[in-house]
Amino acid sequence: MGNRLTKIYTRTGDEGSTGLGDGSRVQKDSLRVTAYGTTDELNSVVGMVLALPVADQVRAILTEVQHHLFDLGGELCIPGHVALTEAHVSWLERKLDALNDDLPVLKDFILPGGGQAAAACHLARTVCRRAERCVISLGVEEQLPPQSIIYLNRLSDLLFVIARVLARHEGGSEVLWQSNRPPLDEN
């Protein structure tokens, strides 16, 4: 492994710039930094899900996802670097299909919740969608590997299904959105 950080602060970013993996410097609010920063945030929220009691199968899947997200962060931090492939997307799809097969068919939208781990997974799903939007914005400005966006799109679907699985694992229930609920009581 290369150089290890012996000192956490370098003071090189005090003026609002940061170094990319290729050695170039950009502003900390650049689209690239926003994309890999939001991916890092997503990885942290997945870690929050894993800090709660979850089924071993879900734990194994989400731990592997964390590795993928770290790889994706590297891909986004190093212009021109490719880390995720079609195999990563296919892996997500296989896991998604296997977990979804055991769930009841949804006929309505569900509200986020269902238990602590399920609610945390819904939060991960929404952060994933934000990361996807950030990567799409970066892709408008710079050439990116197509799998970056596809991976995040599929991952948000997997996180939705995992949230449903976790709601059942925790003994919680899904609250269905009621589009035809009565008007608010004005008292």
C-alpha distance (Angstrom), angle and dihedral (degrees) to the residues before:
residue distance angle dihedral
M1 . . .
G2 3.81 . .
N3 3.76 128.5 .
R4 3.76 116.9 -28.7
L5 3.76 122.6 -140.9
T6 3.76 109.3 -108.0
K7 3.77 93.2 170.7
I8 3.79 120.8 40.3
Y9 3.78 98.9 -157.1
T10 3.78 120.4 56.9
R11 3.81 101.1 169.0
T12 3.82 88.5 -136.4
G13 3.81 90.8 115.2
D14 3.77 97.1 49.2
E15 3.79 91.1 103.6
G16 3.81 93.7 53.9
S17 3.80 102.4 -92.3
T18 3.79 131.6 108.2
G19 3.78 136.4 -164.8
L20 3.79 121.6 -108.9
G21 3.78 123.2 -144.6
D22 3.80 91.3 -97.3
G23 3.82 92.2 56.5
S24 3.81 96.7 -104.5
R25 3.79 119.9 126.2
V26 3.80 127.3 -130.9
Q27 3.78 136.2 171.5
K28 3.80 113.6 -84.1
D29 3.80 90.5 -121.6
S30 3.82 93.9 54.8
L31 3.80 118.7 127.1
R32 3.81 90.2 -111.9
V33 3.80 94.3 53.9
T34 3.80 90.4 44.1
A35 3.83 89.8 52.3
Y36 3.78 96.9 50.0
G37 3.81 92.1 37.3
T38 3.79 91.5 55.1
T39 3.80 89.7 46.6
D40 3.81 87.9 53.6
E41 3.82 89.3 49.2
L42 3.81 88.8 52.4
N43 3.79 90.2 51.2
S44 3.81 89.0 53.0
V45 3.79 92.4 51.0
V46 3.81 90.0 50.0
G47 3.81 85.2 52.8
M48 3.80 88.4 54.9
V49 3.80 89.5 55.2
L50 3.80 89.6 50.1
A51 3.82 90.9 51.3
L52 3.82 87.4 66.3
P53 3.81 127.3 70.7
V54 3.81 107.3 -82.3
A55 3.80 133.8 162.2
D56 3.81 115.2 -86.6
Q57 3.82 91.7 -116.1
V58 3.81 91.5 54.5
R59 3.82 91.0 44.7
A60 3.81 91.1 54.2
I61 3.81 92.7 48.2
L62 3.81 95.1 46.7
T63 3.79 92.7 45.9
E64 3.80 89.7 54.6
V65 3.82 88.9 46.8
Q66 3.81 88.9 55.2
H67 3.80 89.1 56.7
H68 3.80 90.3 48.9
L69 3.80 91.0 49.8
F70 3.79 90.9 51.3
D71 3.82 88.2 51.0
L72 3.81 89.8 48.8
G73 3.81 90.2 50.4
G74 3.80 88.5 54.5
E75 3.79 90.4 48.1
L76 3.79 90.5 53.0
C77 3.82 93.3 43.5
I78 3.80 94.2 52.8
P79 3.82 111.9 55.8
G80 3.81 110.1 -132.4
H81 3.83 94.3 15.2
V82 3.81 118.2 129.9
A83 3.80 119.2 -158.1
L84 3.81 106.5 150.1
T85 3.78 121.7 65.1
E86 3.78 138.3 -178.1
A87 3.81 86.5 -88.6
H88 3.82 89.6 66.0
V89 3.80 91.2 53.1
S90 3.82 91.9 45.6
W91 3.81 89.8 51.1
L92 3.83 90.0 53.3
E93 3.80 90.9 48.8
R94 3.82 92.6 51.1
K95 3.80 91.6 49.9
L96 3.80 91.6 45.0
D97 3.81 93.4 50.3
A98 3.82 93.1 46.8
L99 3.81 93.6 50.7
N100 3.80 94.5 41.7
D101 3.82 93.3 52.1
D102 3.81 91.2 71.9
L103 3.82 95.9 48.0
P104 3.79 126.3 91.9
V105 3.77 114.7 -105.4
L106 3.79 112.6 -95.3
K107 3.77 116.4 -126.7
D108 3.81 95.8 169.6
F109 3.77 137.9 33.2
I110 3.79 115.8 -91.9
L111 3.78 127.2 -138.4
P112 3.83 116.2 -123.9
G113 3.79 111.7 -96.7
G114 3.79 134.9 62.7
G115 3.80 97.6 149.9
Q116 3.80 137.4 -26.6
A117 3.79 98.2 -73.1
A118 3.80 92.6 40.7
A119 3.81 91.5 50.3
A120 3.83 90.7 47.9
C121 3.80 88.8 50.5
H122 3.81 90.4 52.0
L123 3.80 87.4 53.1
A124 3.81 89.0 51.2
R125 3.82 88.5 50.9
T126 3.81 92.6 54.0
V127 3.81 92.4 46.3
C128 3.81 87.3 49.5
R129 3.80 90.0 55.2
R130 3.82 89.2 50.5
A131 3.81 90.8 49.3
E132 3.80 88.2 50.5
R133 3.82 90.9 52.7
C134 3.81 90.4 49.1
V135 3.80 92.1 50.7
I136 3.81 90.3 47.5
S137 3.82 89.8 52.6
L138 3.81 90.3 50.1
G139 3.81 89.8 47.8
V140 3.80 90.2 57.6
E141 3.82 89.4 58.3
E142 3.81 101.2 34.4
Q143 3.79 137.3 24.4
L144 3.82 111.4 -97.2
P145 3.78 132.7 178.1
P146 3.83 106.3 -94.4
Q147 3.81 92.3 -131.0
S148 3.83 90.8 69.5
I149 3.79 93.0 70.1
I150 3.80 94.9 35.2
Y151 3.81 91.1 51.6
L152 3.81 93.2 52.8
N153 3.80 92.0 45.2
R154 3.79 91.7 52.8
L155 3.81 92.4 41.4
S156 3.80 91.8 57.7
D157 3.82 88.3 54.5
L158 3.80 90.4 49.9
L159 3.81 91.5 49.0
F160 3.81 89.5 52.5
V161 3.79 91.1 52.8
I162 3.81 91.9 44.7
A163 3.82 89.2 52.0
R164 3.80 88.2 55.2
V165 3.81 90.9 48.4
L166 3.81 91.1 48.4
A167 3.81 92.2 50.1
R168 3.78 88.2 59.0
H169 3.82 93.5 41.9
E170 3.80 90.1 54.1
G171 3.78 92.2 48.1
G172 3.77 90.1 -114.2
S173 3.73 126.9 131.2
E174 3.75 134.4 -130.1
V175 3.77 115.7 -111.4
L176 3.77 109.7 -140.4
W177 3.78 118.9 -141.0
Q178 3.77 109.6 -113.3
S179 3.77 110.8 -148.6
N180 3.81 92.4 -178.9
R181 3.80 99.4 48.6
P182 3.80 117.9 143.3
P183 3.82 120.2 -91.7
L184 3.80 118.4 -88.3
D185 3.76 117.0 -84.7
E186 3.79 106.4 -113.4
N187 3.81 94.8 -148.5
